[in-house]
């Protein structure tokens, strides 16, 4: 008997989340890995993944978008000391979000 339901198949594999967190943690490489992680995460469909993974993908998207926004703001600030302070604060905040998210994914907790 063939099933005719059109329910999406939800995968419980979290390796995509681990890959994206690894790319996010490699931000010192000219910020290219977080940009790749953003492109990959924007291409993912929420109905094809578990709610746990979806919460982490959403967390990663907003972390990367916020990082780039803060770094752009720091670039546009005319005072050098304010720009450097804002950049360092943005990078520390991004490190905190990356570590917190990755640890929650390892523990199986939604973020």
DRENLUM-453901 format. One line per 4 residues: number of its first residue (from 1); their letters; for each residue x, y, z of C-alpha. Coordinates in Angstrom, 3 decimals, always signed. Example, Ala and Ser with C-alpha at 12.3 -4.5 7.8 and 13.67 -1.06 7.14 Angstrom:
! DRENLUM-453901
1> AS> +12.300,-4.500,+7.800; +13.670,-1.060,+7.140;
END
This chain:
! DRENLUM-453901
1> XXXX> +0.000,+0.000,+0.000; +1.350,+3.417,-0.991; +1.008,+6.354,+1.377; -0.424,+9.476,-0.210;
5> XXXX> +0.211,+11.884,+2.643; +2.188,+14.977,+1.846; +3.785,+15.390,+5.253; +7.355,+16.696,+5.016;
9> XXXX> +10.057,+14.372,+6.241; +11.748,+15.868,+9.314; +15.362,+14.856,+9.797; +16.807,+14.653,+13.298;
13> XXXX> +20.408,+14.995,+12.110; +22.194,+17.933,+13.742; +25.388,+17.799,+11.682; +24.338,+20.883,+9.689;
17> XXXX> +24.151,+22.864,+12.921; +27.615,+21.676,+13.948; +29.011,+22.603,+10.517; +27.535,+26.091,+10.694;
21> XXXX> +28.834,+26.655,+14.235; +32.286,+25.515,+13.067; +32.150,+28.018,+10.210; +31.038,+30.717,+12.626;
25> XXXX> +33.946,+29.955,+14.961; +36.394,+30.464,+12.083; +35.508,+34.176,+11.834; +39.141,+35.407,+12.043;
29> XXXX> +39.664,+34.171,+8.469; +38.556,+37.486,+6.907; +34.947,+36.863,+8.004; +34.414,+34.568,+5.012;
33> XXXX> +33.376,+31.414,+6.932; +30.508,+33.201,+8.743; +29.405,+34.600,+5.383; +29.364,+31.075,+3.943;
37> XXXX> +27.448,+29.880,+7.021; +24.876,+32.641,+6.475; +24.408,+31.689,+2.829; +23.987,+28.017,+3.762;
41> XXXX> +21.552,+28.739,+6.589; +19.445,+31.074,+4.453; +19.049,+28.259,+1.945; +17.582,+25.851,+4.499;
45> XXXX> +13.853,+25.206,+4.780; +12.403,+25.170,+8.290; +9.874,+22.408,+7.590; +12.595,+19.903,+6.669;
49> XXXX> +14.352,+19.962,+10.042; +13.557,+19.319,+13.667; +12.451,+22.184,+15.879; +15.725,+21.928,+17.802;
53> XXXX> +17.841,+22.378,+14.691; +15.557,+25.106,+13.363; +15.973,+27.133,+16.565; +19.756,+26.912,+16.180;
57> XXXX> +19.669,+27.829,+12.494; +17.580,+30.893,+13.364; +20.001,+31.741,+16.223; +22.953,+31.464,+13.821;
61> XXXX> +21.301,+33.630,+11.163; +20.609,+36.465,+13.582; +24.057,+36.180,+15.143; +25.811,+36.507,+11.790;
65> XXXX> +23.531,+39.274,+10.506; +24.020,+41.210,+13.753; +27.795,+40.735,+13.626; +28.018,+42.125,+10.106;
69> XXXX> +25.685,+45.000,+11.018; +27.782,+45.951,+14.043; +31.011,+45.726,+12.066; +29.529,+47.908,+9.330;
73> XXXX> +28.461,+50.420,+11.957; +31.971,+50.368,+13.422; +33.399,+50.980,+9.951; +31.136,+53.985,+9.439;
77> XXXX> +31.931,+55.605,+12.815; +34.416,+58.459,+12.262; +36.212,+58.199,+15.636; +38.858,+55.490,+15.607;
81> XXXX> +38.670,+54.543,+19.272; +34.883,+54.154,+19.101; +35.168,+52.019,+15.968; +37.798,+49.744,+17.516;
85> XXXX> +35.817,+49.441,+20.760; +32.619,+48.627,+18.880; +34.416,+46.061,+16.715; +35.954,+44.317,+19.726;
89> XXXX> +32.638,+44.325,+21.549; +30.887,+42.878,+18.479; +33.480,+40.112,+18.130; +33.319,+39.197,+21.821;
93> XXXX> +29.522,+39.127,+21.672; +29.671,+36.940,+18.548; +32.087,+34.526,+20.264; +29.739,+34.305,+23.241;
97> XXXX> +26.725,+33.555,+21.021; +28.653,+30.963,+19.021; +29.899,+29.125,+22.108; +26.536,+29.312,+23.884;
101> XXXX> +24.650,+28.041,+20.832; +27.094,+25.242,+20.105; +27.064,+24.033,+23.718; +23.263,+24.013,+23.725;
105> XXXX> +23.237,+22.030,+20.464; +25.650,+19.480,+21.939; +23.402,+19.196,+25.015; +20.317,+18.828,+22.817;
109> XXX> +18.690,+22.043,+24.033; +16.807,+24.508,+21.859; +18.017,+28.060,+21.946;
END
